Amino acid sequence: MRVLLAEDDADLRETTALILRKHGFDVVTAHDGTDAEAKLVTEVVDVALLDVMMPGKDGIALTKLIRSRGDLPVVLLTARDLSSDQVMGLEAGADDYVTKPFDGDVLAARLRAVVRRGATRQETERLGDLEIDRAGMTLTKAGEPVQLSATEFRLLSVLLDHIGAVLSRDQLLDHVWGSSDWGDPRVVDVNIQRLRSKIGADTIATVRGAGYKLVRQ
């Protein structure tokens, strides 16, 4: 598995690359976002590991660029106390994030997980009259395009991954927003309501006292 590691701190970049190589990864390094953008053109990689705070082009901007060009998995390196970085990164289209300082085993596992999820997903999936294209982040209902925000699409994808299973608000916060400590769990309710208004009220069931589940059509 080949990783593009973009980190402007030279010591941390070298240490992280060493950790990843010890876990069996092939590592391509970039010293900032602009360098990483150039490497994406010249190198073939399976996943991008990007520091959020970089000069030139930061990790958020680079994530948006990557997402606009395709479905390369992206994992962000964020400061532990900056939940805003985590939220912005996920909204930009990142697949996951790891907080600094990180455990090498956890980082390796997260990278493998996002690559594995991308490899096993079908390009398009059907649910009743819905057709979901995860790679292109598009949705149609009865053949008509439906506009979803990045958060709404991520929420739908998580529910689709666990179709028929009940997911609690905390589980949805973990999967969609990155942490069950992210904030008021009512943010889940609000986004569920928005998603229902676009894909159909009967598509997502409320299980009182437990959470929500996507209903098989």
Secondary structure per residue as TSV (DSSP state, phi and psi in degrees):
chain	resnum	aa	ss	phi	psi
A	1	M	-	360.0	131.3
A	2	R	E	-107.7	129.6
A	3	V	E	-116.5	133.7
A	4	L	E	-93.0	115.7
A	5	L	E	-106.2	115.5
A	6	A	E	-111.6	112.6
A	7	E	-	-151.4	124.9
A	8	D	S	-83.3	-17.9
A	9	D	-	-80.0	111.7
A	10	A	H	-59.5	-43.5
A	11	D	H	-64.3	-45.0
A	12	L	H	-67.8	-36.7
A	13	R	H	-61.4	-46.6
A	14	E	H	-66.6	-41.0
A	15	T	H	-64.5	-44.6
A	16	T	H	-64.6	-41.8
A	17	A	H	-61.6	-41.0
A	18	L	H	-63.1	-44.4
A	19	I	H	-59.9	-45.7
A	20	L	H	-65.6	-40.3
A	21	R	H	-64.2	-36.6
A	22	K	H	-65.3	-25.0
A	23	H	T	-92.1	9.2
A	24	G	T	94.0	8.7
A	25	F	-	-88.3	148.2
A	26	D	E	-92.0	130.0
A	27	V	E	-119.9	128.7
A	28	V	E	-107.6	125.4
A	29	T	E	-104.9	150.8
A	30	A	E	-136.9	139.8
A	31	H	S	-88.3	-8.8
A	32	D	S	-164.3	-177.7
A	33	G	H	-66.6	-36.2
A	34	T	H	-66.4	-41.8
A	35	D	H	-63.4	-40.5
A	36	A	H	-63.7	-40.2
A	37	E	H	-60.9	-41.5
A	38	A	H	-65.7	-39.8
A	39	K	H	-65.9	-31.0
A	40	L	H	-64.6	-24.4
A	41	V	H	-82.3	-37.1
A	42	T	H	-96.7	-17.7
A	43	E	-	-117.4	146.9
A	44	V	-	-100.9	118.6
A	45	V	-	-129.6	161.0
A	46	D	S	-96.6	-22.6
A	47	V	E	-159.1	147.9
A	48	A	E	-109.9	130.4
A	49	L	E	-113.8	110.1
A	50	L	E	-121.3	130.7
A	51	D	E	-72.2	137.8
A	52	V	S	-67.3	-46.2
A	53	M	S	-95.2	99.5
A	54	M	-	-136.8	147.7
A	55	P	S	-72.4	159.3
A	56	G	S	81.6	-79.7
A	57	K	S	-131.2	114.3
A	58	D	-	-78.4	175.3
A	59	G	H	-63.1	-32.3
A	60	I	H	-67.5	-48.5
A	61	A	H	-61.9	-39.6
A	62	L	H	-68.4	-36.9
A	63	T	H	-61.0	-44.9
A	64	K	H	-61.0	-40.2
A	65	L	H	-64.3	-46.4
A	66	I	H	-60.7	-44.4
A	67	R	H	-66.1	-32.3
A	68	S	H	-70.6	-21.4
A	69	R	H	-98.7	-14.3
A	70	G	-	166.1	-154.6
A	71	D	-	-119.7	30.9
A	72	L	-	-62.1	126.0
A	73	P	-	-61.6	141.4
A	74	V	E	-127.9	129.4
A	75	V	E	-120.5	131.6
A	76	L	E	-100.1	144.2
A	77	L	E	-98.7	118.0
A	78	T	E	-125.5	156.8
A	79	A	E	-71.3	139.7
A	80	R	T	-58.6	-35.4
A	81	D	T	-95.4	7.3
A	82	L	-	-111.2	78.5
A	83	S	H	-63.9	-24.5
A	84	S	H	-62.4	-37.4
A	85	D	H	-62.4	-41.5
A	86	Q	H	-65.5	-43.8
A	87	V	H	-64.8	-48.1
A	88	M	H	-61.4	-39.0
A	89	G	H	-63.9	-44.8
A	90	L	H	-66.9	-38.6
A	91	E	H	-64.4	-32.4
A	92	A	H	-74.6	-14.6
A	93	G	T	117.4	7.4
A	94	A	-	-64.5	147.4
A	95	D	S	-84.8	-26.9
A	96	D	E	-166.0	171.4
A	97	Y	E	-144.1	154.5
A	98	V	E	-128.1	131.5
A	99	T	E	-89.0	147.7
A	100	K	E	-91.1	143.6
A	101	P	S	-71.8	150.0
A	102	F	-	-117.9	159.6
A	103	D	-	-89.8	131.5
A	104	G	H	-59.9	-38.7
A	105	D	H	-64.5	-40.6
A	106	V	H	-66.3	-44.4
A	107	L	H	-59.5	-47.2
A	108	A	H	-61.3	-41.3
A	109	A	H	-65.9	-40.7
A	110	R	H	-63.9	-42.6
A	111	L	H	-62.8	-45.2
A	112	R	H	-63.4	-37.3
A	113	A	H	-65.2	-44.1
A	114	V	H	-69.5	-35.1
A	115	V	H	-67.8	-41.9
A	116	R	H	-63.6	-41.5
A	117	R	H	-62.3	-42.7
A	118	G	H	-65.0	-35.7
A	119	A	H	-74.5	-29.7
A	120	T	H	-92.5	-14.2
A	121	R	S	-73.3	140.6
A	122	Q	-	-72.9	152.8
A	123	E	S	-65.0	-48.7
A	124	T	E	-126.0	143.9
A	125	E	E	-131.5	148.2
A	126	R	E	-112.2	141.8
A	127	L	E	-142.3	98.4
A	128	G	T	62.0	-126.1
A	129	D	T	-91.8	10.9
A	130	L	E	-94.6	139.6
A	131	E	E	-125.6	118.8
A	132	I	E	-110.6	122.2
A	133	D	E	-107.1	101.0
A	134	R	T	-70.6	-38.6
A	135	A	T	-62.2	-44.0
A	136	G	T	-89.2	-4.2
A	137	M	T	52.8	48.6
A	138	T	E	-125.1	155.4
A	139	L	E	-140.6	135.7
A	140	T	E	-123.8	149.5
A	141	K	E	-126.8	116.6
A	142	A	T	53.6	37.2
A	143	G	T	85.5	-7.2
A	144	E	E	-100.5	135.7
A	145	P	E	-65.0	141.2
A	146	V	E	-120.3	126.7
A	147	Q	-	-88.2	118.6
A	148	L	-	-116.4	145.9
A	149	S	-	-72.0	166.7
A	150	A	H	-59.5	-39.5
A	151	T	H	-66.7	-43.2
A	152	E	H	-63.6	-39.6
A	153	F	H	-67.4	-39.8
A	154	R	H	-64.6	-40.7
A	155	L	H	-62.3	-44.8
A	156	L	H	-62.0	-41.7
A	157	S	H	-62.9	-41.1
A	158	V	H	-65.6	-44.6
A	159	L	H	-62.3	-38.4
A	160	L	H	-67.0	-36.6
A	161	D	H	-62.4	-26.8
A	162	H	T	-121.4	38.2
A	163	I	T	-55.3	132.3
A	164	G	T	88.0	-15.5
A	165	A	S	-97.1	145.8
A	166	V	-	-84.1	127.6
A	167	L	B	-112.8	129.1
A	168	S	-	-73.7	167.6
A	169	R	H	-60.4	-41.3
A	170	D	H	-62.7	-40.1
A	171	Q	H	-64.5	-40.7
A	172	L	H	-67.9	-37.8
A	173	L	I	-61.0	-41.8
A	174	D	I	-61.4	-49.5
A	175	H	I	-75.0	-37.5
A	176	V	I	-96.2	-42.9
A	177	W	I	-102.3	-7.3
A	178	G	S	98.1	-12.5
A	179	S	-	-166.0	140.1
A	180	S	T	-73.4	-11.1
A	181	D	T	-92.9	8.5
A	182	W	S	-59.7	-39.4
A	183	G	S	169.4	-153.1
A	184	D	-	-63.8	121.8
A	185	P	T	-62.6	-13.8
A	186	R	H	-65.8	-15.1
A	187	V	H	-62.1	-30.2
A	188	V	H	-65.3	-47.5
A	189	D	H	-58.3	-43.7
A	190	V	H	-61.8	-45.0
A	191	N	H	-72.6	-31.7
A	192	I	H	-62.4	-44.0
A	193	Q	H	-61.9	-42.0
A	194	R	H	-64.2	-41.9
A	195	L	H	-65.9	-42.2
A	196	R	H	-59.8	-39.8
A	197	S	H	-64.1	-21.7
A	198	K	H	-99.1	-31.9
A	199	I	H	-110.8	-7.8
A	200	G	-	118.7	128.9
A	201	A	T	-62.7	-30.5
A	202	D	T	-83.8	-5.3
A	203	T	T	-74.3	-32.6
A	204	I	E	-116.1	118.4
A	205	A	E	-94.6	142.3
A	206	T	E	-93.9	126.3
A	207	V	E	-105.9	105.2
A	208	R	T	-55.1	128.2
A	209	G	T	79.7	-1.4
A	210	A	T	-124.2	-47.3
A	211	G	E	151.3	-141.2
A	212	Y	E	-131.5	155.9
A	213	K	E	-146.8	149.1
A	214	L	E	-83.3	130.9
A	215	V	-	-92.6	131.0
A	216	R	-	-65.7	135.2
A	217	Q	-	-97.7	360.0
